[in-house]
Amino acid sequence: MKPFTFTDDNFDQEALKSELPVIVDFWAAWCGPCRMIAPIIEEMATEYDGKAKIGKLDVDDNQQTAIKYGVRSIPTVLFFQGGQLKDTVIGAVPKQVIVEKLTKLI
């Protein structure tokens, strides 16, 4: 299961209106630390399929959403539930940190 691709155009529908908790990894191709957490996001997309919607948003291509949520450094991982921002992780962190935050929402 590949991570979902969030965009400015689909963000409201796919993230904010999702029935499941949502993790959005704000990243860019040139970002070294983003490449460090990319495998974690990919693993979790498979592990939590059906329990959470997990995906990525390229900040270079989707600046409106990044600006809306005040994303100033990447990687930034935002956690949503019921259309509300519930938690944030900034920087490359161990998988356990992301898992613990998601577990609170499931």
N, C-alpha and C positions, 0 to 999 in steps of 0.2 A: 504494500500500500504506500503510494507516494504521498508526501505532504500536499495538502491542498494549496493552490495558488490563489492568494487573495490579491485583489487589485482595488484601485480607487472606485472603479465601476461596480464591483460586486461586494464590496466590504459590508455595506449595511445589510444586504440580503443574506449573505453567507455567514457573516460573523455575528452581527448584532441580533439577527432574527433566528439564529440557530437554536434548536431545541436542546442541543448538547452544549456542555462547556466548550470553550474555544481557546486555543493557544495560537497566537500569531507571532512568528519570528520575523522581526523587522531586520532586513539584511541588505547587503550589496555585494556584487561580485568582487570588488576590489578590497573587501574587508577581511583581513587575516583572521581575527577572532571569530568572525561569522562562520568561516570554514571550519573552525574548531567545534562549534556547536551544531553544525549542519547534520552530522551523523546521528546526534542525539535526537534531533527533531524528526529525522527519518525513521529511526527505531521506534520512537513513541507514536508516530502516525500509524505504524503497523500494530504495535502493542495495544493501543487504545482505540482501534477501529471499532466504531459502534458505541463507544463510551464517551468520546470527545472528538471534536473536529480540530485537527492540528495542521497548521500550514505556515506558509511563508509569504512575506510581502516585500518585494524589491523596492527599497526607498528611492532609488534613482528613477524608476519608472512610475512610481505611485506616491508622489510627494504630498498630495493633499491629505491623505490619511495619516502619514507620518507627522505632518504639521498639526493636524487636528488633535493628535494624542501627545504632542510635545516630545516626540522622539528626536533627541539631539545627538545621541551617540548610539552606535550599533556594535554588536547586536543588542537589541532590546526585545525582550519577550513579554508580551502582554497577555493577560488571562481575562477572559470575558465569561460571564454567565448571565443569562436573561437580558442580554443587551447592555449590561453594565460592566465597566472595567473593574475587576476585582483585585488584581495583583499585577506586579511588574518585577521583572528581573533585568538588570542592565549588565552587560558584559558576558564573557564566556564563563559559564559556571558548570559545576559537575551535574550530571544527569539527575542525581538524587534531589538536588535543589528544585528542579523543574517538576519532578515527579511528586514531591511533597506538596507543592503549591497546587498542582492539578488534583491531587487526591482530595484536598479540602473541598473541591467543587463538584466532585462526582457523587 
